C-alpha cells in the first residue's frame, strides 16, 4: 500500500504573525548591514585621507650637536665672581647650571653647546 507522497521541499505558507516577525527581522538585518557598510566606508576614507596628507618632517633630536670626529667642544661659561655651582642638568645639547651667588641669591644659567653661548639667565627670587 502506498501512502500519500509528502513533498518536504515545498514551503508551507506562514501564518500572518510569523510573517510579520520575519519581515521585521529582514528589515532589521538590511538596516544593520547598511550601517556597517557605511561605517567601513568612513573608516577607509579616513585611512586614505590620512595617508595622502603631507606629513611633517621628523623633528631633529635635541642631542644632535655637530662635533667633528676626534675633536671635542671647548667653551667658557662666564659665571659671576664668587658664585658657586649648586647643581647642573644636561638635556640634549644644553646644560643648565644652578648658581648660588655671593649675596645668597640663586640664578640659573642655560648654555647651548650648538650655539656656544648662554641662551638664558634666570634669577630665582623667593615670593
N, CA, C and O atoms as a GROMACS GRO file, in nm:
protein
  508
    1UNK      N    1   0.082  -0.114   0.000
    1UNK     CA    2   0.000   0.000   0.000
    1UNK      C    3   0.088   0.122   0.000
    1UNK      O    4   0.181   0.136   0.079
    2UNK      N    5   0.058   0.202  -0.082
    2UNK     CA    6   0.136   0.325  -0.090
    2UNK      C    7   0.054   0.437  -0.030
    2UNK      O    8  -0.066   0.452  -0.056
    3UNK      N    9   0.126   0.516   0.052
    3UNK     CA   10   0.058   0.628   0.117
    3UNK      C   11   0.072   0.755   0.033
    3UNK      O   12   0.135   0.754  -0.073
    4UNK      N   13   0.016   0.861   0.078
    4UNK     CA   14   0.028   0.986   0.004
    4UNK      C   15   0.174   1.032   0.003
    4UNK      O   16   0.245   1.016   0.102
    5UNK      N   17   0.217   1.088  -0.108
    5UNK     CA   18   0.354   1.138  -0.122
    5UNK      C   19   0.360   1.278  -0.060
    5UNK      O   20   0.285   1.368  -0.096
    6UNK      N   21   0.455   1.292   0.036
    6UNK     CA   22   0.472   1.421   0.104
    6UNK      C   23   0.597   1.486   0.047
    6UNK      O   24   0.706   1.428   0.052
    7UNK      N   25   0.582   1.605  -0.005
    7UNK     CA   26   0.695   1.678  -0.063
    7UNK      C   27   0.745   1.776   0.043
    7UNK      O   28   0.681   1.877   0.071
    8UNK      N   29   0.863   1.743   0.102
    8UNK     CA   30   0.920   1.828   0.207
    8UNK      C   31   0.985   1.955   0.150
    8UNK      O   32   1.009   2.050   0.224
    9UNK      N   33   1.013   1.955   0.020
    9UNK     CA   34   1.078   2.071  -0.041
    9UNK      C   35   0.982   2.187  -0.060
    9UNK      O   36   1.024   2.302  -0.074
   10UNK      N   37   0.857   2.159  -0.061
   10UNK     CA   38   0.758   2.263  -0.083
   10UNK      C   39   0.734   2.337   0.048
   10UNK      O   40   0.706   2.274   0.151
   11UNK      N   41   0.745   2.473   0.045
   11UNK     CA   42   0.725   2.551   0.165
   11UNK      C   43   0.577   2.571   0.193
   11UNK      O   44   0.495   2.592   0.104
   12UNK      N   45   0.549   2.563   0.320
   12UNK     CA   46   0.411   2.585   0.360
   12UNK      C   47   0.396   2.734   0.393
   12UNK      O   48   0.490   2.794   0.446
   13UNK      N   49   0.286   2.794   0.363
   13UNK     CA   50   0.269   2.936   0.395
   13UNK      C   51   0.271   2.958   0.546
   13UNK      O   52   0.219   2.877   0.623
   14UNK      N   53   0.333   3.071   0.587
   14UNK     CA   54   0.342   3.104   0.729
   14UNK      C   55   0.214   3.173   0.773
   14UNK      O   56   0.144   3.235   0.694
   15UNK      N   57   0.186   3.160   0.900
   15UNK     CA   58   0.070   3.232   0.950
   15UNK      C   59   0.106   3.382   0.955
   15UNK      O   60   0.224   3.415   0.956
   16UNK      N   61   0.011   3.470   0.957
   16UNK     CA   62   0.037   3.615   0.947
   16UNK      C   63   0.128   3.670   1.056
   16UNK      O   64   0.209   3.758   1.027
   17UNK      N   65   0.119   3.624   1.178
   17UNK     CA   66   0.204   3.675   1.287
   17UNK      C   67   0.350   3.640   1.262
   17UNK      O   68   0.438   3.724   1.282
   18UNK      N   69   0.377   3.517   1.220
   18UNK     CA   70   0.514   3.475   1.192
   18UNK      C   71   0.569   3.550   1.072
   18UNK      O   72   0.687   3.585   1.070
   19UNK      N   73   0.487   3.576   0.972
   19UNK     CA   74   0.529   3.650   0.853
   19UNK      C   75   0.569   3.794   0.891
   19UNK      O   76   0.668   3.846   0.838
   20UNK      N   77   0.496   3.857   0.981
   20UNK     CA   78   0.531   3.993   1.026
   20UNK      C   79   0.666   3.993   1.098
   20UNK      O   80   0.747   4.083   1.077
   21UNK      N   81   0.690   3.894   1.183
   21UNK     CA   82   0.818   3.884   1.256
   21UNK      C   83   0.932   3.863   1.157
   21UNK      O   84   1.038   3.923   1.172
   22UNK      N   85   0.910   3.779   1.056
   22UNK     CA   86   1.014   3.753   0.956
   22UNK      C   87   1.046   3.879   0.879
   22UNK      O   88   1.164   3.907   0.854
   23UNK      N   89   0.946   3.957   0.840
   23UNK     CA   90   0.969   4.081   0.766
   23UNK      C   91   1.045   4.184   0.851
   23UNK      O   92   1.134   4.253   0.802
   24UNK      N   93   1.008   4.192   0.980
   24UNK     CA   94   1.079   4.283   1.069
   24UNK      C   95   1.226   4.242   1.082
   24UNK      O   96   1.315   4.328   1.085
   25UNK      N   97   1.250   4.111   1.090
   25UNK     CA   98   1.388   4.062   1.102
   25UNK      C   99   1.467   4.092   0.975
   25UNK      O  100   1.583   4.132   0.983
   26UNK      N  101   1.407   4.072   0.860
   26UNK     CA  102   1.476   4.102   0.733
   26UNK      C  103   1.507   4.251   0.724
   26UNK      O  104   1.617   4.288   0.683
   27UNK      N  105   1.412   4.336   0.763
   27UNK     CA  106   1.435   4.481   0.760
   27UNK      C  107   1.546   4.519   0.858
   27UNK      O  108   1.631   4.602   0.826
   28UNK      N  109   1.547   4.459   0.978
   28UNK     CA  110   1.650   4.485   1.078
   28UNK      C  111   1.788   4.448   1.025
   28UNK      O  112   1.883   4.526   1.040
   29UNK      N  113   1.801   4.332   0.964
   29UNK     CA  114   1.930   4.287   0.909
   29UNK      C  115   1.975   4.380   0.797
   29UNK      O  116   2.093   4.414   0.790
   30UNK      N  117   1.884   4.422   0.709
   30UNK     CA  118   1.920   4.511   0.598
   30UNK      C  119   1.969   4.646   0.651
   30UNK      O  120   2.068   4.699   0.601
   31UNK      N  121   1.900   4.701   0.750
   31UNK     CA  122   1.942   4.830   0.806
   31UNK      C  123   2.079   4.818   0.873
   31UNK      O  124   2.164   4.905   0.854
   32UNK      N  125   2.101   4.714   0.950
   32UNK     CA  126   2.229   4.696   1.018
   32UNK      C  127   2.343   4.672   0.920
   32UNK      O  128   2.453   4.723   0.940
   33UNK      N  129   2.318   4.597   0.814
   33UNK     CA  130   2.423   4.577   0.713
   33UNK      C  131   2.455   4.709   0.642
   33UNK      O  132   2.570   4.735   0.611
   34UNK      N  133   2.354   4.790   0.616
   34UNK     CA  134   2.378   4.921   0.554
   34UNK      C  135   2.461   5.011   0.644
   34UNK      O  136   2.554   5.077   0.597
   35UNK      N  137   2.428   5.013   0.773
   35UNK     CA  138   2.506   5.093   0.867
   35UNK      C  139   2.650   5.043   0.878
   35UNK      O  140   2.744   5.123   0.882
   36UNK      N  141   2.667   4.913   0.882
   36UNK     CA  142   2.801   4.855   0.889
   36UNK      C  143   2.881   4.891   0.764
   36UNK      O  144   2.998   4.927   0.774
   37UNK      N  145   2.820   4.881   0.649
   37UNK     CA  146   2.888   4.916   0.524
   37UNK      C  147   2.926   5.063   0.523
   37UNK      O  148   3.037   5.098   0.480
   38UNK      N  149   2.837   5.152   0.569
   38UNK     CA  150   2.868   5.296   0.575
   38UNK      C  151   2.984   5.322   0.670
   38UNK      O  152   3.071   5.404   0.639
   39UNK      N  153   2.987   5.256   0.784
   39UNK     CA  154   3.096   5.275   0.880
   39UNK      C  155   3.229   5.230   0.822
   39UNK      O  156   3.331   5.297   0.841
   40UNK      N  157   3.230   5.118   0.752
   40UNK     CA  158   3.354   5.070   0.689
   40UNK      C  159   3.402   5.169   0.584
   40UNK      O  160   3.522   5.194   0.573
   41UNK      N  161   3.310   5.226   0.506
   41UNK     CA  162   3.347   5.325   0.404
   41UNK      C  163   3.408   5.448   0.471
   41UNK      O  164   3.507   5.502   0.421
   42UNK      N  165   3.349   5.494   0.581
   42UNK     CA  166   3.402   5.612   0.652
   42UNK      C  167   3.542   5.584   0.704
   42UNK      O  168   3.631   5.668   0.689
   43UNK      N  169   3.564   5.470   0.764
   43UNK     CA  170   3.696   5.436   0.818
   43UNK      C  171   3.799   5.426   0.705
   43UNK      O  172   3.910   5.477   0.718
   44UNK      N  173   3.762   5.362   0.596
   44UNK     CA  174   3.856   5.351   0.483
   44UNK      C  175   3.886   5.489   0.425
   44UNK      O  176   4.000   5.516   0.386
   45UNK      N  177   3.787   5.575   0.418
   45UNK     CA  178   3.810   5.712   0.370
   45UNK      C  179   3.905   5.788   0.461
   45UNK      O  180   3.992   5.861   0.413
   46UNK      N  181   3.891   5.770   0.593
   46UNK     CA  182   3.980   5.837   0.687
   46UNK      C  183   4.123   5.786   0.672
   46UNK      O  184   4.218   5.864   0.680
   47UNK      N  185   4.140   5.655   0.652
   47UNK     CA  186   4.273   5.598   0.634
   47UNK      C  187   4.337   5.652   0.507
   47UNK      O  188   4.455   5.689   0.507
   48UNK      N  189   4.262   5.658   0.399
   48UNK     CA  190   4.315   5.710   0.272
   48UNK      C  191   4.350   5.857   0.287
   48UNK      O  192   4.456   5.899   0.242
   49UNK      N  193   4.264   5.936   0.350
   49UNK     CA  194   4.290   6.078   0.370
   49UNK      C  195   4.416   6.098   0.452
   49UNK      O  196   4.499   6.184   0.420
   50UNK      N  197   4.432   6.021   0.559
   50UNK     CA  198   4.548   6.034   0.646
   50UNK      C  199   4.676   5.996   0.573
   50UNK      O  200   4.780   6.059   0.595
   51UNK      N  201   4.671   5.896   0.486
   51UNK     CA  202   4.791   5.854   0.414
   51UNK      C  203   4.826   5.952   0.302
   51UNK      O  204   4.943   5.964   0.266
   52UNK      N  205   4.728   6.023   0.247
   52UNK     CA  206   4.754   6.118   0.140
   52UNK      C  207   4.801   6.253   0.193
   52UNK      O  208   4.867   6.328   0.121
   53UNK      N  209   4.769   6.284   0.317
   53UNK     CA  210   4.805   6.412   0.376
   53UNK      C  211   4.957   6.419   0.394
   53UNK      O  212   5.020   6.320   0.432
   54UNK      N  213   5.015   6.537   0.368
   54UNK     CA  214   5.159   6.553   0.385
   54UNK      C  215   5.194   6.539   0.532
   54UNK      O  216   5.128   6.596   0.618
   55UNK      N  217   5.297   6.464   0.557
   55UNK     CA  218   5.342   6.450   0.695
   55UNK      C  219   5.457   6.547   0.719
   55UNK      O  220   5.540   6.569   0.630
   56UNK      N  221   5.462   6.605   0.837
   56UNK     CA  222   5.567   6.699   0.872
   56UNK      C  223   5.699   6.624   0.884
   56UNK      O  224   5.701   6.508   0.924
   57UNK      N  225   5.809   6.689   0.850
   57UNK     CA  226   5.938   6.622   0.864
   57UNK      C  227   5.964   6.592   1.011
   57UNK      O  228   5.925   6.669   1.098
   58UNK      N  229   6.030   6.481   1.038
   58UNK     CA  230   6.055   6.446   1.177
   58UNK      C  231   6.144   6.552   1.243
   58UNK      O  232   6.236   6.603   1.180
   59UNK      N  233   6.117   6.584   1.369
   59UNK     CA  234   6.198   6.686   1.437
   59UNK      C  235   6.340   6.637   1.459
   59UNK      O  236   6.364   6.518   1.478
   60UNK      N  237   6.432   6.730   1.455
   60UNK     CA  238   6.572   6.697   1.478
   60UNK      C  239   6.592   6.677   1.627
   60UNK      O  240   6.545   6.756   1.709
   61UNK      N  241   6.661   6.570   1.661
   61UNK     CA  242   6.683   6.540   1.802
   61UNK      C  243   6.765   6.652   1.866
   61UNK      O  244   6.859   6.703   1.805
   62UNK      N  245   6.729   6.688   1.988
   62UNK     CA  246   6.798   6.798   2.057
   62UNK      C  247   6.941   6.763   2.090
   62UNK      O  248   7.023   6.852   2.113
   63UNK      N  249   6.973   6.634   2.094
   63UNK     CA  250   7.108   6.593   2.131
   63UNK      C  251   7.203   6.589   2.012
   63UNK      O  252   7.319   6.551   2.028
   64UNK      N  253   7.158   6.627   1.893
   64UNK     CA  254   7.244   6.626   1.775
   64UNK      C  255   7.327   6.752   1.769
   64UNK      O  256   7.284   6.853   1.715
   65UNK      N  257   7.447   6.746   1.824
   65UNK     CA  258   7.541   6.856   1.818
   65UNK      C  259   7.649   6.814   1.720
   65UNK      O  260   7.707   6.707   1.732
   66UNK      N  261   7.675   6.900   1.622
   66UNK     CA  262   7.776   6.867   1.521
   66UNK      C  263   7.914   6.875   1.584
   66UNK      O  264   7.968   6.984   1.603
   67UNK      N  265   7.971   6.761   1.615
   67UNK     CA  266   8.106   6.754   1.670
   67UNK      C  267   8.190   6.672   1.574
   67UNK      O  268   8.161   6.554   1.553
   68UNK      N  269   8.294   6.732   1.514
   68UNK     CA  270   8.378   6.656   1.423
   68UNK      C  271   8.444   6.539   1.495
   68UNK      O  272   8.474   6.547   1.614
   69UNK      N  273   8.467   6.431   1.422
   69UNK     CA  274   8.526   6.311   1.479
   69UNK      C  275   8.666   6.342   1.531
   69UNK      O  276   8.745   6.408   1.464
   70UNK      N  277   8.696   6.294   1.650
   70UNK     CA  278   8.827   6.313   1.709
   70UNK      C  279   8.844   6.448   1.777
   70UNK      O  280   8.952   6.474   1.831
   71UNK      N  281   8.746   6.533   1.777
   71UNK     CA  282   8.754   6.664   1.841
   71UNK      C  283   8.652   6.671   1.953
   71UNK      O  284   8.562   6.588   1.963
   72UNK      N  285   8.669   6.772   2.038
   72UNK     CA  286   8.572   6.794   2.144
   72UNK      C  287   8.535   6.941   2.146
   72UNK      O  288   8.609   7.026   2.096
   73UNK      N  289   8.422   6.970   2.204
   73UNK     CA  290   8.375   7.107   2.214
   73UNK      C  291   8.443   7.171   2.335
   73UNK      O  292   8.443   7.116   2.445
   74UNK      N  293   8.499   7.288   2.313
   74UNK     CA  294   8.557   7.364   2.423
   74UNK      C  295   8.490   7.500   2.426
   74UNK      O  296   8.475   7.565   2.322
   75UNK      N  297   8.449   7.542   2.544
   75UNK     CA  298   8.386   7.672   2.559
   75UNK      C  299   8.403   7.717   2.703
   75UNK      O  300   8.429   7.637   2.792
   76UNK      N  301   8.388   7.846   2.724
   76UNK     CA  302   8.396   7.903   2.858
   76UNK      C  303   8.260   7.961   2.893
   76UNK      O  304   8.201   8.038   2.817
   77UNK      N  305   8.211   7.922   3.009
   77UNK     CA  306   8.085   7.976   3.059
   77UNK      C  307   8.121   8.074   3.169
   77UNK      O  308   8.178   8.036   3.271
   78UNK      N  309   8.089   8.200   3.149
   78UNK     CA  310   8.122   8.303   3.247
   78UNK      C  311   8.015   8.305   3.356
   78UNK      O  312   7.896   8.321   3.328
   79UNK      N  313   8.060   8.289   3.480
   79UNK     CA  314   7.970   8.298   3.594
   79UNK      C  315   8.018   8.415   3.680
   79UNK      O  316   8.136   8.447   3.677
   80UNK      N  317   7.929   8.478   3.755
   80UNK     CA  318   7.971   8.591   3.839
   80UNK      C  319   8.079   8.549   3.939
   80UNK      O  320   8.084   8.434   3.984
   81UNK      N  321   8.166   8.644   3.973
   81UNK     CA  322   8.274   8.618   4.069
   81UNK      C  323   8.214   8.578   4.204
   81UNK      O  324   8.118   8.641   4.250
   82UNK      N  325   8.270   8.476   4.266
   82UNK     CA  326   8.223   8.431   4.396
   82UNK      C  327   8.103   8.338   4.390
   82UNK      O  328   8.056   8.292   4.494
   83UNK      N  329   8.050   8.312   4.270
   83UNK     CA  330   7.934   8.223   4.257
   83UNK      C  331   7.978   8.079   4.272
   83UNK      O  332   8.090   8.042   4.240
   84UNK      N  333   7.886   7.999   4.321
   84UNK     CA  334   7.913   7.857   4.342
   84UNK      C  335   7.808   7.777   4.266
   84UNK      O  336   7.689   7.807   4.274
   85UNK      N  337   7.852   7.673   4.191
   85UNK     CA  338   7.758   7.588   4.117
   85UNK      C  339   7.696   7.490   4.215
   85UNK      O  340   7.765   7.408   4.276
   86UNK      N  341   7.564   7.499   4.230
   86UNK     CA  342   7.491   7.414   4.324
   86UNK      C  343   7.452   7.283   4.256
   86UNK      O  344   7.466   7.176   4.314
   87UNK      N  345   7.402   7.292   4.131
   87UNK     CA  346   7.365   7.172   4.057
   87UNK      C  347   7.373   7.200   3.909
   87UNK      O  348   7.377   7.315   3.865
   88UNK      N  349   7.375   7.094   3.833
   88UNK     CA  350   7.376   7.106   3.688
   88UNK      C  351   7.286   6.998   3.630
   88UNK      O  352   7.264   6.893   3.692
   89UNK      N  353   7.235   7.025   3.510
   89UNK     CA  354   7.150   6.929   3.441
   89UNK      C  355   7.177   6.938   3.293
   89UNK      O  356   7.180   7.048   3.237
   90UNK      N  357   7.197   6.825   3.229
   90UNK     CA  358   7.225   6.820   3.086
   90UNK      C  359   7.103   6.766   3.016
   90UNK      O  360   7.054   6.659   3.052
   91UNK      N  361   7.053   6.838   2.914
   91UNK     CA  362   6.939   6.791   2.836
   91UNK      C  363   6.965   6.827   2.691
   91UNK      O  364   6.974   6.945   2.656
   92UNK      N  365   6.978   6.725   2.608
   92UNK     CA  366   7.007   6.748   2.466
   92UNK      C  367   7.142   6.813   2.450
   92UNK      O  368   7.242   6.763   2.502
   93UNK      N  369   7.145   6.925   2.378
   93UNK     CA  370   7.271   6.996   2.359
   93UNK      C  371   7.279   7.119   2.449
   93UNK      O  372   7.348   7.215   2.417
   94UNK      N  373   7.208   7.116   2.560
   94UNK     CA  374   7.206   7.228   2.654
   94UNK      C  375   7.239   7.180   2.795
   94UNK      O  376   7.209   7.067   2.834
   95UNK      N  377   7.303   7.268   2.868
   95UNK     CA  378   7.332   7.239   3.008
   95UNK      C  379   7.272   7.353   3.092
   95UNK      O  380   7.279   7.470   3.054
   96UNK      N  381   7.216   7.315   3.203
   96UNK     CA  382   7.157   7.411   3.295
   96UNK      C  383   7.242   7.410   3.422
   96UNK      O  384   7.266   7.304   3.481
   97UNK      N  385   7.288   7.529   3.464
   97UNK     CA  386   7.369   7.540   3.585
   97UNK      C  387   7.293   7.623   3.688
   97UNK      O  388   7.250   7.734   3.659
   98UNK      N  389   7.276   7.567   3.807
   98UNK     CA  390   7.215   7.645   3.915
   98UNK      C  391   7.328   7.702   3.999
   98UNK      O  392   7.413   7.628   4.049
   99UNK      N  393   7.329   7.834   4.012
   99UNK     CA  394   7.437   7.903   4.083
   99UNK      C  395   7.385   7.964   4.212
   99UNK      O  396   7.271   8.008   4.221
  100UNK      N  397   7.473   7.964   4.312
  100UNK     CA  398   7.446   8.039   4.434
  100UNK      C  399   7.541   8.157   4.434
  100UNK      O  400   7.663   8.139   4.440
  101UNK      N  401   7.487   8.276   4.427
  101UNK     CA  402   7.566   8.398   4.418
  101UNK      C  403   7.618   8.438   4.556
  101UNK      O  404   7.566   8.391   4.658
  102UNK      N  405   7.720   8.523   4.561
  102UNK     CA  406   7.777   8.564   4.691
  102UNK      C  407   7.674   8.628   4.785
  102UNK      O  408   7.688   8.615   4.907
  103UNK      N  409   7.574   8.695   4.732
  103UNK     CA  410   7.473   8.758   4.818
  103UNK      C  411   7.360   8.661   4.855
  103UNK      O  412   7.254   8.706   4.897
  104UNK      N  413   7.382   8.531   4.841
  104UNK     CA  414   7.290   8.422   4.874
  104UNK      C  415   7.171   8.414   4.779
  104UNK      O  416   7.078   8.337   4.803
  105UNK      N  417   7.171   8.491   4.672
  105UNK     CA  418   7.066   8.480   4.570
  105UNK      C  419   7.097   8.360   4.480
  105UNK      O  420   7.210   8.311   4.475
  106UNK      N  421   6.997   8.313   4.411
  106UNK     CA  422   7.014   8.198   4.320
  106UNK      C  423   6.989   8.243   4.177
  106UNK      O  424   6.912   8.335   4.151
  107UNK      N  425   7.057   8.175   4.084
  107UNK     CA  426   7.045   8.206   3.943
  107UNK      C  427   7.062   8.077   3.864
  107UNK      O  428   7.139   7.989   3.903
  108UNK      N  429   6.992   8.067   3.753
  108UNK     CA  430   7.004   7.950   3.666
  108UNK      C  431   7.054   7.998   3.530
  108UNK      O  432   6.996   8.089   3.471
  109UNK      N  433   7.161   7.937   3.482
  109UNK     CA  434   7.215   7.967   3.351
  109UNK      C  435   7.186   7.850   3.258
  109UNK      O  436   7.202   7.735   3.299
  110UNK      N  437   7.143   7.877   3.136
  110UNK     CA  438   7.122   7.772   3.036
  110UNK      C  439   7.220   7.799   2.923
  110UNK      O  440   7.215   7.905   2.860
  111UNK      N  441   7.308   7.704   2.898
  111UNK     CA  442   7.413   7.718   2.797
  111UNK      C  443   7.384   7.619   2.683
  111UNK      O  444   7.356   7.502   2.708
  112UNK      N  445   7.392   7.667   2.560
  112UNK     CA  446   7.368   7.585   2.441
  112UNK      C  447   7.502   7.552   2.376
  112UNK      O  448   7.575   7.642   2.336
  113UNK      N  449   7.535   7.422   2.366
  113UNK     CA  450   7.662   7.381   2.306
  113UNK      C  451   7.666   7.408   2.157
  113UNK      O  452   7.771   7.444   2.104
  114UNK      N  453   7.552   7.393   2.089
  114UNK     CA  454   7.548   7.416   1.945
  114UNK      C  455   7.577   7.561   1.909
  114UNK      O  456   7.650   7.588   1.814
  115UNK      N  457   7.521   7.654   1.986
  115UNK     CA  458   7.541   7.796   1.961
  115UNK      C  459   7.662   7.850   2.036
  115UNK      O  460   7.708   7.961   2.008
  116UNK      N  461   7.712   7.774   2.132
  116UNK     CA  462   7.827   7.811   2.215
  116UNK      C  463   7.807   7.945   2.284
  116UNK      O  464   7.892   8.033   2.280
  117UNK      N  465   7.689   7.958   2.348
  117UNK     CA  466   7.659   8.082   2.420
  117UNK      C  467   7.554   8.054   2.527
  117UNK      O  468   7.484   7.953   2.522
  118UNK      N  469   7.544   8.143   2.622
  118UNK     CA  470   7.441   8.136   2.725
  118UNK      C  471   7.312   8.185   2.661
  118UNK      O  472   7.306   8.297   2.611
  119UNK      N  473   7.209   8.100   2.663
  119UNK     CA  474   7.083   8.140   2.599
  119UNK      C  475   6.980   8.188   2.700
  119UNK      O  476   6.878   8.245   2.661
  120UNK      N  477   7.004   8.164   2.829
  120UNK     CA  478   6.909   8.212   2.930
  120UNK      C  479   6.979   8.233   3.063
  120UNK      O  480   7.064   8.154   3.103
  121UNK      N  481   6.941   8.340   3.130
  121UNK     CA  482   6.989   8.369   3.265
  121UNK      C  483   6.864   8.397   3.349
  121UNK      O  484   6.798   8.500   3.331
  122UNK      N  485   6.832   8.307   3.439
  122UNK     CA  486   6.710   8.316   3.517
  122UNK      C  487   6.743   8.348   3.661
  122UNK      O  488   6.820   8.276   3.724
  123UNK      N  489   6.687   8.454   3.714
  123UNK     CA  490   6.707   8.492   3.854
  123UNK      C  491   6.596   8.428   3.937
  123UNK      O  492   6.478   8.441   3.906
  124UNK      N  493   6.636   8.359   4.043
  124UNK     CA  494   6.540   8.291   4.129
  124UNK      C  495   6.524   8.375   4.255
  124UNK      O  496   6.619   8.397   4.329
  125UNK      N  497   6.401   8.422   4.278
  125UNK     CA  498   6.373   8.505   4.394
  125UNK      C  499   6.258   8.443   4.472
  125UNK      O  500   6.162   8.393   4.413
  126UNK      N  501   6.266   8.445   4.605
  126UNK     CA  502   6.154   8.394   4.685
  126UNK      C  503   6.037   8.489   4.679
  126UNK      O  504   6.055   8.610   4.662
  127UNK      N  505   5.917   8.436   4.694
  127UNK     CA  506   5.795   8.520   4.690
  127UNK      C  507   5.769   8.581   4.825
  127UNK      O  508   5.672   8.654   4.842
   0.00000   0.00000   0.00000
